[in-house]
């Protein structure tokens, strides 16, 4: 079966996010005063084949832990969708 994984990777809330801070500051300077904070992360889409949705989720979990996310600085969540 073919699946698509939609993965969101974000810096942990406890860590400073300089890129997010720069985005928030830039928006405030452009008269978006209502923006109090911004966090910048990554969105990754993977297409993969697996025997089941559970197997696809296990593959994506492993990919996130081994390569896609830095567990010291980032958290992740994903959704598996049948293609």
C-alpha positions as a printed Julia matrix, in Angstrom:
83×3 Matrix{Float64}:
  0.0    0.0    0.0
  1.09   3.56  -0.63
  1.03   6.19   2.08
  1.91   9.83   2.56
  3.36  11.1    5.82
  2.91  14.75   6.77
  5.56  15.55   9.39
  5.83  18.75  11.43
  9.07  19.4   13.31
  9.25  22.3   15.76
 11.82  23.55  18.25
 11.0   22.67  21.87
  9.05  25.47  23.57
 11.75  25.73  26.26
 14.41  26.69  23.7
 14.98  30.07  22.15
 13.89  30.29  18.52
 15.97  33.08  16.93
 14.37  32.59  13.51
 10.88  32.76  15.03
 11.84  35.86  17.01
 13.1   37.52  13.79
  9.85  36.69  12.0
  7.74  38.09  14.85
  9.88  41.25  15.0
  9.67  41.73  11.23
  5.9   41.34  11.24
  5.56  43.83  14.11
  7.66  46.34  12.15
  5.29  45.85   9.2
  2.35  46.98  11.39
  1.21  43.49  12.43
  1.23  44.58  16.08
 -1.12  41.76  17.07
  1.65  39.2   16.46
  3.08  38.43  19.9
  5.35  35.5   19.02
  6.33  33.2   16.17
  8.0   29.78  16.06
  9.62  28.5   12.88
  9.92  24.79  12.14
  9.93  22.35   9.24
  7.21  20.52   7.36
  8.25  17.37   5.53
  6.1   15.2    3.24
  7.21  11.62   2.63
  5.66   9.14   0.21
  6.29   5.54   1.23
  5.11   1.98   0.74
  4.2   -0.32   3.62
  2.0   -3.34   4.3
 -0.19  -1.38   6.73
 -0.73   2.07   8.2
  0.91   0.88  11.43
  4.03  -0.25   9.54
  4.16   3.09   7.7
  3.91   4.9   11.06
  6.76   2.79  12.45
  8.93   3.66   9.44
  8.2    7.38   9.8
  8.84   7.27  13.56
 12.22   5.66  12.91
 13.09   8.21  10.2
 12.22  11.08  12.54
 14.31   9.68  15.39
 17.32   8.77  13.22
 17.51  11.64  10.74
 14.7   14.16  10.37
 14.5   15.65  13.88
 17.11  16.49  16.48
 15.45  15.14  19.65
 17.57  17.39  21.88
 16.24  20.55  20.26
 13.08  19.54  18.37
  9.83  17.69  18.78
  7.8   16.18  15.97
  4.38  14.9   15.11
  3.09  13.25  11.98
  0.0   12.01  10.23
 -0.14   9.01   7.88
 -2.58   9.26   4.98
 -3.44   6.48   2.49
 -2.63   7.42  -1.09
